[in-house]
Amino acid sequence: MVHTMRLNIVHPGADKLRYEIREIADVARRVAEAGIPVVWENIGDPVCRGEVPPAWIKKIVVNAVKEDAVFAYSPTKGLDETRAYIARERNLEGGIRITPDDILFFNGLGDGISHLYRNLNPRARILGPDPAYPTHSSAEAAHADKPHITYKLDPENEWKPDLADMEKKIREHKEIAGILIVNPDNPTGFVYPQKTIRAIVALAKKYKLFIISDEIYSNLAYKGSGMKKLASVIDSVPGIAMRGISKEFPWPGARCGWIEFYNRDKDANFDKYARSIVDSKTLEVCSTTLPQRVLPKVMGDKRYYPYLAKRTRNYKRRADYAHKVLSKISGVIIHKPHGAFYMTCVFKKGVLNKNQTLPIKSSLKKYIESCLTNAPPDKRFVYYLLASTGVCVVPLSSGFNSRLHGFRFLLLEPNDAKFEKTITTIARAISDYLSS
Ligand SMILES: Cc1ncc(COP(=O)(O)O)c(C=O)c1O
């Protein structure tokens, strides 16, 4: 018997929630079932991609598990000693000073992002980058039940944000209340020069906005990148910085991230908004205790920063290789990242069309074409690449809410020979596709 709801129970913003990074995995599973081994270049999970968390970090976790207290709830905002450690480290870096009270833990930064937008007035909008990390852009669009408003990151200018476009959007959309930056950026690997963050802070000051800076990759900025946090230039502007351990330790399965409020005392409305986020976390009691318990021990260990430096050297070396190979293709734009473990390849205007293909198994042809009805042209390339070679990357347009056509791939494969094979496979596939 059919049951028909007497009311529509679906939230109006529901169809704004998209996460192609994971959705493409269903297609990849079908490709694997057809006998093509899949190279997972879609999800930025270092552990899943073969990076082994160091034994000394595991030992700290094992020792922490022996304490009964890690099985208990923690205070809503997070463990006192962990917040004290983070506040101390922040203050040592210079820039704005914070107290442990300005810190709020979440079950992963994804949870933090969702709390931020959920508690924002539906009429207040956050201006975000294009390409966008989809957890931000989807949550922002769903909170307002309107398409996410973006400023351009410019691939013709090494992914620098187009500040004129940013100001134009702020002027045009009076509903914009805040600006989001992701620094270092996912998916481009761009690191905001301090001068640029300062210019964004000046815009926030001029138009009375607040700033959100997602800094989950801040400790994975490469040597010489000039990485500076929002805290270094925020001055008197209300702001929120976001951090986490998913990518750093790396321990994404711990679900542990936190936000830092800056200048709550400078604006009563911002202070009330911050309080509403804390209140909504209170309703959930608290975030996971164990990763908070180990955080000061891991980050305070003398092996921690040398370990991160070694990882970023590896990402940089792989990025250099990928850049060398892919920059030889005339139809694409590619830049070296300066942080994180992603790289984005953009197709130049006009090089893609609806008829390009790659050879794929006849058993997959119908299925792949059925997935591509009305699909943007970069998604078409990505699905053909997957079905033809098994390499699973994420399209820019549908995966990162972008006006651009291209795709993101990872710098995580620890085996150099395998990494190089993936890159040369992608390069050959692009050339074959563009000339098909
Ligand atoms: C820019 C950015 N912010 C936030 C997150 C969410 O991280 P988590 O929920 O694992 O803390 C990610 C994950 O990929 C990310 O790339």
The ligand as an SDF file (V2000), in Angstrom:
LIG
                    3D

 16 16  0  0  0  0  0  0  0  0999 V2000
   38.5040   23.0230    3.1410 C   0  0  0  0  0  0  0  0  0  0  0  0
   37.9500   21.9520    4.0140 C   0  0  0  0  0  0  0  0  0  0  0  0
   37.2690   22.3010    5.1240 N   0  0  0  0  0  0  0  0  0  0  0  0
   36.7370   21.3720    5.9320 C   0  0  0  0  0  0  0  0  0  0  0  0
   36.8610   20.0200    5.6660 C   0  0  0  0  0  0  0  0  0  0  0  0
   36.1920   19.0420    6.5850 C   0  0  0  0  0  0  0  0  0  0  0  0
   37.0950   18.3610    7.3650 O   0  0  0  0  0  0  0  0  0  0  0  0
   36.6790   17.4360    8.5790 P   0  0  0  0  0  0  0  0  0  0  0  0
   35.1830   17.4090    8.6540 O   0  0  0  0  0  0  0  0  0  0  0  0
   37.2500   16.0850    8.3010 O   0  0  0  0  0  0  0  0  0  0  0  0
   37.2810   18.0500    9.7900 O   0  0  0  0  0  0  0  0  0  0  0  0
   37.5610   19.6080    4.5290 C   0  0  0  0  0  0  0  0  0  0  0  0
   37.6680   18.1870    4.1710 C   0  0  0  0  0  0  0  0  0  0  0  0
   38.0730   17.7940    3.0960 O   0  0  0  0  0  0  0  0  0  0  0  0
   38.1250   20.6060    3.6820 C   0  0  0  0  0  0  0  0  0  0  0  0
   38.7970   20.2820    2.5680 O   0  0  0  0  0  0  0  0  0  0  0  0
  1  2  1  0
  2  3  1  0
  2 15  2  0
  3  4  2  0
  4  5  1  0
  5  6  1  0
  5 12  2  0
  6  7  1  0
  7  8  1  0
  8  9  2  0
  8 10  1  0
  8 11  1  0
 12 13  1  0
 12 15  1  0
 13 14  2  0
 15 16  1  0
M  END
$$$$
